[in-house]
Structures are given as C-alpha cells and as structure tokens.
C-alpha cells in the first residue's frame, strides 16, 4: 500500500513537503526541511506487531535515514517516546528501543553514494519469543542484508510492544532526504 497522501501520515512538525522536483517515480516524493518523524496512521494500516516497510530513499548527505516500528503513540501524534528506532548511517545501523534499555549496533558492508536512489526493505517479526529486525537493499537482482548475511539480523529477547493495540511504523526524515514509493505490509 502506498502512502503519499498527507492524510495517511502524522508528522512531528509542519516542515515537510511533497516534492515534485526530486522523485524516483512519477512525482511527488516526501521530503523535509528539518529532522522530523513521519508515522503512517494506525487507521490506515492497523496495528503492525510484525511488518515490512519498503521504500526508495535518496540523500544529499552520507547520513541516510531513520525508521520507526512498533511506535506506541496513537493517531494524531508523531513522537518517539515508546518505539523501536533504527538509525541508518553510511557505515552502521543502530537499533534502539526508546522507553526501554535495548540497543544494538551492526556494521554495514554497503557503499552509499549521495544523490542516488536506493530501494530498502525493513522487516520486523516475532519468532521463538524474540523480536527480529532486518534491513535489506535491492541490488536490481536480489535483496542483500546490511552486513551481507543473515547474521546481521537484529534480535531483542524482550520483544517489546508485540501485543499492544497500537503499533505504528514510519520514517525519520532528515534535511536533504527524499523517500518515494513507500509500501507497508503487515
């Protein structure tokens, strides 16, 4: 399901835009003039305890983007108090659980180029009473994990928020960053 209509999102501030000049496929893409959270409304997707977010992303800087899942704020808000958050940079990905004490860092083997569109896939699921989180990039022929093998999946034995009635996902938009063709799967 695509989410480029402003009615599908809650934004942390008003400093975002639908950009008709820079986009991957037919305009527009979503961008911001400052860092801000953008969460897909729970009313649009339902509670996503397990899910997948696929998007195209482009950045003018080495720092890439952030991704939220199992966010606990109800529709109408967009903050990061109780949520999982993945912070993706040029060389690492750090996964946090805000509101709890979990954090883990993984190195990435990918090379990022500025002003280049990349297709990314974020997946989160519960298995054997643990949360797993995976980041992959589309090469044009296959999905490749951030470290090149399955050992780069993040794992949280506490599996926070899995049974909560509100579980939203979204992105942290940065300056000079665009997202396009976003899909949310549950």
Residue pairs with C-beta under 8 A, 6 or more apart in sequence:
1 44
1 45
1 183
1 184
1 185
2 181
2 182
2 183
3 9
3 40
3 44
3 182
3 184
4 18
4 28
4 30
4 180
4 182
6 18
8 40
8 41
8 44
9 38
9 39
9 40
9 41
9 170
10 38
10 39
10 41
10 75
10 76
10 77
10 78
11 36
11 37
11 38
11 78
12 36
12 37
12 38
12 78
12 79
13 34
13 36
15 32
15 33
15 34
15 36
16 30
16 31
16 32
16 33
16 36
16 38
16 173
17 30
17 31
17 32
17 33
18 27
18 28
18 29
18 30
19 27
19 28
19 29
19 30
19 31
19 178
20 27
20 28
21 27
22 29
22 31
22 58
22 178
23 29
23 178
23 180
24 56
24 58
24 117
24 178
24 180
24 181
25 56
25 180
25 181
29 58
29 178
29 179
29 180
30 38
30 173
30 178
30 179
30 180
30 182
31 173
31 177
31 178
31 179
32 38
32 173
32 174
32 175
32 177
33 175
34 175
35 172
35 173
35 174
35 175
36 78
36 172
36 173
37 68
37 78
37 79
37 80
37 170
37 171
37 172
37 173
38 78
38 170
38 171
38 172
38 173
39 68
39 71
39 73
39 77
39 78
39 168
39 169
39 170
40 168
40 169
40 170
40 184
41 75
41 168
42 74
42 75
42 166
42 167
42 168
43 75
44 184
45 51
45 168
45 169
45 184
45 186
46 186
47 164
47 165
47 166
47 167
47 168
48 69
48 70
48 167
48 168
48 169
48 184
48 186
49 70
49 126
49 161
49 162
49 163
49 164
49 167
50 124
50 125
50 126
50 186
51 69
51 123
51 124
51 125
51 167
51 169
51 184
51 185
51 186
52 121
52 122
52 123
52 124
52 183
52 184
52 185
52 186
53 67
53 69
53 121
53 122
53 169
53 171
53 182
53 183
53 184
53 185
54 119
54 120
54 121
54 122
54 181
54 182
54 183
54 185
55 119
55 120
55 171
55 179
55 180
55 181
55 182
55 183
56 117
56 118
56 119
56 120
56 179
56 180
56 181
57 64
57 65
57 117
57 118
57 120
57 177
57 178
57 179
57 180
58 115
58 116
58 117
58 118
58 177
58 178
58 180
59 65
59 112
59 114
59 115
59 174
59 176
59 177
59 178
60 114
60 115
60 176
60 177
61 114
61 174
61 175
61 176
61 177
62 89
62 90
62 112
62 114
63 89
63 90
63 174
64 88
64 89
64 90
64 112
64 177
65 88
65 171
65 172
65 173
65 174
65 177
65 179
66 85
66 86
66 87
66 88
66 171
66 172
66 174
67 85
67 86
67 88
67 122
67 169
67 170
67 171
67 172
68 80
68 83
68 84
68 85
68 168
68 169
68 170
68 171
68 172
69 83
69 84
69 86
69 122
69 124
69 133
69 167
69 168
69 169
70 83
70 84
70 124
70 160
70 161
70 162
70 164
70 167
70 168
70 169
71 80
71 82
71 83
71 84
71 166
71 167
71 168
71 169
71 170
72 81
72 82
72 83
72 99
72 161
72 164
72 166
72 167
72 168
73 79
73 81
73 82
73 83
73 166
73 168
74 166
75 168
78 170
80 98
80 172
81 98
81 99
82 98
82 99
82 161
83 97
83 98
83 99
83 161
84 95
84 96
84 97
84 98
84 124
84 131
84 133
84 156
84 160
84 161
85 95
85 96
85 97
85 98
85 172
86 93
86 94
86 95
86 96
86 122
86 133
86 135
86 154
87 93
87 94
87 95
87 96
87 172
88 108
88 135
90 108
90 112
91 107
91 108
92 105
92 106
92 107
92 108
93 105
93 106
93 108
93 135
93 146
93 154
94 103
94 104
94 105
94 106
95 102
95 103
95 104
95 105
95 106
95 133
95 154
95 156
96 102
96 103
97 103
97 156
97 158
97 160
99 160
100 158
100 160
102 156
102 158
102 160
104 154
104 155
104 156
106 146
106 147
106 152
106 154
107 147
108 146
108 147
109 146
109 147
109 148
110 137
110 144
110 146
112 118
117 180
118 137
118 138
119 137
119 138
120 135
120 136
120 137
120 138
121 134
121 135
121 136
121 137
121 138
121 143
122 133
122 134
122 135
122 136
123 132
123 133
123 134
123 136
124 131
124 132
124 133
124 134
125 131
125 132
126 132
126 159
126 162
129 157
129 159
130 155
130 156
130 157
130 159
131 154
131 155
131 156
131 158
131 159
131 160
131 162
132 153
132 154
132 155
133 153
133 154
133 155
133 156
134 145
134 146
134 152
134 153
134 154
135 145
135 146
135 152
136 143
136 144
136 145
136 146
137 143
137 144
137 146
138 144
145 152
145 153
146 152
161 167
169 184
171 179
171 182
173 179
